[in-house]
Amino acid sequence: MLDSVYELTRQEIIDVLDKLLLLPVLQFEKQSILRNFLSPAQETKLDLSDLLIAYSSKESNCSSVITFDKRGTKFEFFELLTF
């Protein structure tokens, strides 16, 4: 979503987030989640927001994230909800 709204590439978004994490004047809630999310974000095509949701849920001791998105199930933490 960020890439379409701000017309940035995926890599540019990842690079900006990485640089923001280095700024001592900024404090992030659960900064470790953001740091852990950045490396896999470069290695997968999964939507960045979905990947961040997965890492945040994992940190909260959830066993999985339920999704309607078939593409999301390519990441092992997502579970497809079917009827």
C-alpha contacts under 8 A as a table, 3 or more apart, distances in Angstrom:
res1	aa1	res2	aa2	distance
1	M	4	S	5.40
1	M	5	V	6.21
1	M	49	S	7.72
2	L	5	V	5.12
2	L	6	Y	5.78
2	L	7	E	7.50
2	L	8	L	7.25
2	L	13	I	7.64
3	D	6	Y	5.53
3	D	7	E	5.04
3	D	8	L	4.63
3	D	9	T	5.66
3	D	10	R	6.29
3	D	13	I	7.35
4	S	7	E	5.03
4	S	8	L	7.05
8	L	12	E	5.97
8	L	13	I	6.47
9	T	12	E	5.13
9	T	13	I	6.41
10	R	13	I	5.23
10	R	14	I	6.35
11	Q	14	I	5.05
11	Q	15	D	6.04
11	Q	42	Q	7.22
12	E	15	D	5.03
12	E	16	V	6.09
13	I	16	V	5.17
13	I	17	L	6.21
14	I	17	L	5.19
14	I	18	D	6.16
14	I	38	L	6.56
14	I	41	A	7.39
14	I	42	Q	7.57
15	D	18	D	5.05
15	D	19	K	6.22
16	V	19	K	5.09
16	V	20	L	6.07
17	L	20	L	5.05
17	L	21	L	6.27
18	D	21	L	5.29
18	D	22	L	6.79
18	D	35	R	7.69
18	D	38	L	7.31
19	K	22	L	5.21
19	K	23	L	6.87
20	L	23	L	5.40
20	L	26	L	7.45
21	L	24	P	7.84
21	L	26	L	7.39
21	L	28	F	7.77
21	L	31	Q	7.72
21	L	35	R	7.91
23	L	26	L	5.76
24	P	27	Q	7.35
27	Q	31	Q	7.82
28	F	31	Q	5.16
30	K	33	I	5.65
30	K	34	L	7.14
31	Q	34	L	5.20
31	Q	35	R	6.33
32	S	35	R	5.03
32	S	36	N	6.05
33	I	36	N	5.11
33	I	37	F	6.00
33	I	52	L	7.88
33	I	55	Y	6.29
33	I	56	S	6.23
33	I	59	E	7.24
34	L	37	F	5.05
34	L	38	L	6.40
34	L	52	L	7.49
35	R	38	L	5.52
35	R	39	S	7.63
36	N	39	S	6.46
36	N	40	P	7.63
36	N	55	Y	7.68
37	F	40	P	5.82
37	F	41	A	6.06
37	F	51	L	7.15
37	F	52	L	6.29
37	F	55	Y	6.47
38	L	41	A	5.01
38	L	42	Q	6.69
39	S	42	Q	5.53
39	S	43	E	6.83
40	P	43	E	4.93
40	P	44	T	6.16
41	A	44	T	5.69
41	A	45	K	7.55
41	A	46	L	7.59
41	A	48	L	6.54
41	A	51	L	7.18
42	Q	45	K	7.93
46	L	50	D	6.92
46	L	51	L	6.45
46	L	71	R	7.53
46	L	72	G	6.65
46	L	74	K	7.85
46	L	75	F	7.46
47	D	50	D	5.28
47	D	51	L	6.22
47	D	72	G	8.00
48	L	51	L	5.05
48	L	52	L	6.14
49	S	52	L	5.10
49	S	53	I	6.19
50	D	53	I	5.03
50	D	54	A	6.23
50	D	72	G	7.34
51	L	54	A	5.04
51	L	55	Y	6.32
52	L	55	Y	5.18
52	L	56	S	6.03
53	I	56	S	5.14
53	I	57	S	6.01
54	A	57	S	5.15
54	A	58	K	6.05
54	A	64	S	7.78
54	A	65	V	6.55
54	A	77	F	6.46
54	A	78	F	7.32
55	Y	58	K	5.02
55	Y	59	E	6.16
56	S	59	E	5.15
56	S	60	S	6.37
57	S	60	S	4.97
57	S	61	N	6.50
57	S	62	C	5.41
57	S	64	S	7.50
57	S	65	V	7.18
58	K	61	N	5.11
58	K	62	C	5.30
58	K	63	S	6.94
58	K	64	S	7.39
58	K	77	F	7.99
59	E	62	C	7.46
62	C	65	V	7.46
63	S	77	F	7.61
64	S	77	F	5.13
64	S	78	F	5.63
64	S	79	E	6.37
65	V	77	F	6.28
65	V	78	F	4.76
65	V	79	E	5.90
66	I	78	F	5.91
66	I	79	E	4.88
66	I	80	L	5.87
66	I	81	L	5.99
67	T	70	K	7.65
67	T	72	G	7.04
67	T	73	T	7.72
67	T	78	F	6.55
67	T	79	E	6.05
67	T	80	L	5.09
67	T	81	L	5.70
68	F	80	L	5.79
68	F	81	L	5.55
68	F	82	T	7.49
69	D	72	G	5.29
69	D	73	T	7.12
69	D	80	L	6.95
70	K	73	T	5.51
70	K	74	K	7.67
70	K	80	L	6.51
71	R	74	K	5.82
72	G	75	F	6.04
72	G	78	F	6.20
72	G	80	L	7.92
73	T	76	E	6.47
73	T	77	F	7.50
73	T	78	F	4.96
73	T	79	E	5.86
73	T	80	L	6.16
74	K	78	F	7.57
75	F	78	F	5.96
76	E	79	E	7.79
